[in-house]
Amino acid sequence: MFLLSGETSLEQDARYLNCKWKQSAVTIAGGNHPGRNENQLAFPQGIDMVDQTIYIADWWNDRIGERQCQNNINRIMTEKNQLDHPTDVVFDKGNDCLIVCDCENRRIVRSFLKKENKKADEILISDIDCVNVTMDRNGSIYVSDSVNNEVKRWKRGEQNGVVVAGGHGQGDELNQLDNPTFIYVDHEYSLYVSDMNNHRVMKWFKYAEQGIVVAGGNGNGRRSNQLSYPEGVIVDRWGQVYVVDSLNYRVMRWNSAAKDGTLIAGGNGQGNQSNQFNAPSDIAFDCQGNLYISDCWNHRIQRFDIDI
């Protein structure tokens, strides 16, 4: 998560626990109608930010896109006919590659970046109803499965994954999930799950047999203690949970143990203006703390600059 250099941790805590973002975003990728050109997107889903480069699961175009924000370069990172409606992407720094949730092919794929010396892309996990993917700092891969209502983890070298959340059928009990989508693992290996059809975000501590609700969980609605089909989720170093509240067209932040969330972006109804979203899907931050949102049905990636 983002960190300002030259400040003490106490100063950082005081500033970031209450930080805000400018409410008018800048479009940094897409936004010029859905299409297949390098400067276009079509229903973008998951995103991952590395330094000033953002990787985009360009769902309808069956590809992964790259946007180099510093020099305004767009690139297509995957070969034609390689993917079928990818829903998420994670950059694996240790192996200089992308881990892709290849949804309609029901598999997780590793795609290496260096084309001039390119290793063959490889299938890491197959025969899984995958929706989203993430990694922890040890390189373990986590995959949400929307059919079996569970999240599994694969450690390096493992052939069979282990259920680490859900796996007790479809439902709204604390040991159940209902259409889990985006997932995030913090530095203590706690797993956060956007439990979409239960309109909540769940936290599963390492080795836990059930989760706890950390956002939403009060039915489908627009109140500050509710969510409507949550998707992207990310957690900062202070334990604050950021959630893409997709069908409320907003991004919310929950402080630790808070009963209500705080609006940080959107919330101005469905639309295509710079302060609006249309079915947003994922969230990322850069190292300066600027906020990036995959604005799916507007076919664009939006950046909200930090405004401390």
C-alpha angles and dihedrals in degrees: 000000000000123000131183113224122229096033131105119245091250091055090048091050093051093050103039098042087065101027123137137199130226108265097223112072132210118228108233100173134021119345094135099099124289114295148129102254118113091254093051136077133195117207098332115206127176123020136189126196124211116177102308096336123095125198117208132199097221095200106189093039092055093230148096116245130201126209118191100202099193096058100023095240122156121199137175108229103190134061122255115271091012098111136038113209101326112206104188144017135194127190112230105206094186093060100026092236144110124251107211131194100220094194107184092041087053095229147102113237133196113216119187118221106212103085096183091060096022119170115212114272111251138206109238100178127013139183095035131128090231123182105166140002139204139167135222125222091267091058097254113149123226122197130189115220114202096190098050092035095230145106120230131197127212117195118206110290096010118133097195125049126227122226109244100168133024118348093144098100131270113316149100101259117118091258093049139074134199113208101337112205127165119028137190134190120206129210091271091054094250111150123224118200130191099222094199106188091041089054093229145100116235129203119208115191117216110286092004118149093208138020137236126229112249100168133021118343094148099102131273110314151108102255119116091256093051140075133199114215098327119210128166116043132182134168128212128218091268094056096255111151119219116198133188100225093202107190093035085058093228146099118237134194125210119197117213111291092358118149093205132044128227122232112239103165139009119000091142097110131265113317150104102257120118091262095045140076137203110209097327114203116185144019137211139166131214123220092269092056098253112151124234124195129189100224096198107188092039088056093228146102114234127204121205111195117225113253108190 
